Amino acid sequence: MTLQAIADCLPFVRDATRAVVVAVSSDAIFNSEAEEVYGTTEPLRKGDAFSFIKAVQVVNERLLTMNSDETLLFDVILMSNDSEEKHSKIIGSAKHYGLDIGRFYFCKKEESIQSLESNNVKLFLSTDTIDVCKALQKGVSAALLYRHKDPDGETVDQLKVVFSGDVIGSSEETLDGLREQGFTENQLHGLRTAKDSVKEFAVLIGEMRRRFGLEGSPLCTSLLTTWSSRDVCAQALKTLRGWGLLVDQAFCLAGAPRSLILNVVRPHVLCLDGLCYMEGVGVMSL
């Protein structure tokens, strides 16, 4: 496998076994398509999910303020499939904006999943729904970075994570019943895999959230069910509690478009349920 890894010194991770390792697509953080900045000293423009990195830094800083020996911290890996001539520009831009990127990985697109698995990544993040769902179907915990259109005009003081609970709260009987709606065995397997893959991340986020009080937390978690009944929403809450995650708010939409809620909540991370993209099902409205 051809993989170039460049390690930077920020931030220092005290205990790699405790770190919440998050891999982020560089295309989500920077606008690498703006060709006019190449060959100049100008940094890359901020991308639609730039505020996610700033929000993660807010959480890490608060944790270290509370306990200077804290080991449960976010460790961000920036992953890129860009051409080699863009590598130094990506690294330089991260330093220019003062982003705490622990490592940079440059690899071919087809090698991305293997790179995630070999680096103990707890969550892969991208603005590309198809890439996220492909990772979920491979058993890699992945989530969607929600697009924030004005990163320069946004004040970031909280990391917002939304868990999509339609599959989390569904019983095996409910999932089996999807066959009658035309779901194939491979699709049902993908849903179950997505549910299992999100558990480890939810457990870590739950532990991290408990570090903070009910008010003024730099980390806010939400549950959102789109097409399910209130019973499924209640079961999803129970399942998350069993994983140690008490969400700050829950929304049961019962078929209503989730875009309205997401536009109000404006999360940084949307943990999908595996229904986001499937052949024959299509992309669900965000």
N, C-alpha and C positions, 0 to 999 in steps of 0.2 A: 504494500500500500504506500502510495506517495503522499506523505503528510508532513507539512512543515509546521512546527510549533515554535512560537516565539513567546518566551516567558518574560513578563515584566515584573517589577518589584512592588506594584500596588495591587491590592492591599496585601499585607502580610497575614496569611491565614494560620492561626495558632494550631489548629487541629483539623487536618484535612478530613478526618472521619466524621467530624461534627458539622462541617460546613455545608450549607445548602448551595450546592453547585448548580448554577443556572447558566445554560448556554443560550446566547442570543444571536440571532442573525444580524450581521452588520448592516444589511440592507434596511432593517427596521430602524436602526439607530441613526444612520447617516444616509444622505442622498448621494450615493456613489455614482449616479448616472449623470451628474452635472459635470460634463467633460471640461468645462472652461476652467475649473480649479486645478486640473492636473498640469504639472509643469510650472506651477506658481507656489508661493508660500502660503496661500490661502487654505484654511481648513475646509473639510467637506461640510456642506450644509447639514443642519439638523434634520433628522428624519421624523416620520410620524410618531415613532415610539421612543423618541429621545428622552422624554420625561420619565420613562420607566427606570433608566439608570440613575437619574437623580433621586427618584423615590426610594430606590434600594439603598442609596447612600444615606438618606435620611434615617432609615430603619437601623442600619449598621451603626451610625453615629450615636443614635439614642441608646442602643444596646450597650455600647462601649462607655457611654456617659454613666449609665446605671451600674455597670460592672466592667472595670477595665480588663478583667480576666475572662470576659465572655468568649466562648468558642462557637456558639450557635449563631453564625453570621452568614450573610450571603457572600458567595464567591462567584463573580461573573466571568464567564468565558465568552469572548467575542469570536464568532465563527463567520468565515467568509469563503465564498466560492468565486470571488473576483479574480481577475487576472493578476499576474505577479507584479506588474508595474503599479498596481493600486495598493499593494500591501503597506508600503511605507507611509502612504497618504492616510490610510485608515488608522495606523498606529499613531502618527503625528496628530491627527485630528482628535483622537481620544485624549491625548496628553494636553492638547490645546484647551479643551473644554474641562479639564480636571476630572475626567471620569475614572472611577476606581475599577479598572479592568484587570483582573488577576492574570489572565492569559489570553493570547491571540492564537487562533488556529485557522490555517489556510489549507483547504483541501478541496478535492473535486466533489461535485454535488453528490455523486453516487457513493462517495465514501463517508458522507455526513453521519449516517446512522451508526456505522462502526466506530467513528470517532466519539460519538456521544456515549456509547456503551463502554468504551475503554477509559473514559475519563470520569466515571462515577457521577455522571450528570443526573441530577434529580429532576430537572425540568428543562425542556427545550422550548424556546420561545421564538415565534416568527409572526410577521403580519400576513404570511401566506397560508390561507386555510388548508390548502391541499397538502403542503409540506407538513403542517401540524398533524393532520389526520393520517398521513402516511406513517409518521413516527408513532402515533398511537397504535396503529394496526400492527406495527413491529414490536409492540410491547414497551416502547419508550415513552415515559411520561412527557407530555407536550401540551402547550397551551398557546392561545392566540394573544398576540400583543394588540391591544385595542388602539386604534389610530387617534392621536391627538393632533389636530390640524394646525395649532398655533403654539409650538413649543416655546417660542420666545416670549409670548405674552402670558405664560402659565406659571403660577406660583405652585411649587411642589412641596407639600409638607406631610404627605401621607401616601403610602403604597396601598392601592386598592386591588384586591383579588376577588374575582367572582367565580364561583363553582357552578357549573351547569349540572343540575341534579336530576334530570329526567331518567337517566340510566342508573345513577347512584341510588336512587330511591325505588327502582323497579325490582320486583322479585323475579326469580327464575321463571315462574309461571307467566308473569307479564311479558318477559322477554321472549319466551317460547311462543306467546300469542302473536308476536309480530310476524310469524310465518304466514299467518292468514292475511297480512297486509302486503305480502309479496317479498319479504326479506329472505335472503338466501342464508344458508348455513355459514358461509364465509362472513357475511355481514353481521350475523348474530355473534359469531366468534369475535369479530372486531369490536362490537359493543362491550362484550365481557372483558376483553383485553384492555380496552380504554378505562373501564371501571377499576380494574386491578392496578393499572399503571398510575392512576392519579392518587392512589391511597398513600404511598410513601411521601409524596409531596404534601398532601393534606395533613399527615401526621406531624411533619416538621413545621409546617405553618401554624398548626394548632399549638405546638409547644412554644413557638416564638411569640404567638399572640398572647399567650398566658403570661409572658414576661411583663406585659403592660396592663394598666388598669382599664376600667370600662370607659373612662373619659380621657380624651387627649392622646389616644394611641396613634403612633405613626403607621400602624398597620391595620387596615380595615378589611374584613372578610364578609362576603355575601353569598347567599344561595339563590339560584334562579332556576325555576322549572318553567319550561315553555309550553309543552303540549300535554303535560300530565295533569292528573287530578290533584286535589288538595291532599288526598291520602298519600300519594307518591311524594309530594313535597314534604309531608310530615315524616315519612319514612326516610327520606334523604337527610333531613335534619337529625334524625335518630342515628343514622349510619355515620354521619360526620361526627356526632358527639361520641360515638363508640370509637372513632379514630382519634379522639382527643381535640377535636376542633369545634368550638362554639362560635358560630358565625354571628356577626354584629347585626345583620339584617337578612330577611328572606323575602322573596317575591314569587308568588304562585300565579302565573299568567293564564293558565288553562286555555292555551291556544291563541292568545293575543300576541301581537308582534313584540318581540323582546327589544327591538331597536329603541322604542320609546323609553324603557327603563334604563337601557345602557346609555342613552344620551343624557340622562339625568345623573346616573351614578358615575359615569365616565371612568370606568375601571382602567387599570394599566394591564391587567392580566385576566383573560377569560379562559378558564379551564373547561374545555369542551367535553362532550359526552360521547363522541364517536359517531353521532348522527350528522355532524357538521358537513361531512362530505363522504358520499358513497356512490359508487357507480350505480345508476338506476334510481338514486334518491335525490342527489343534487345538493347544492349548497343551501343551507337553511339561512333565512334572512337574519342579518345581524342588525 
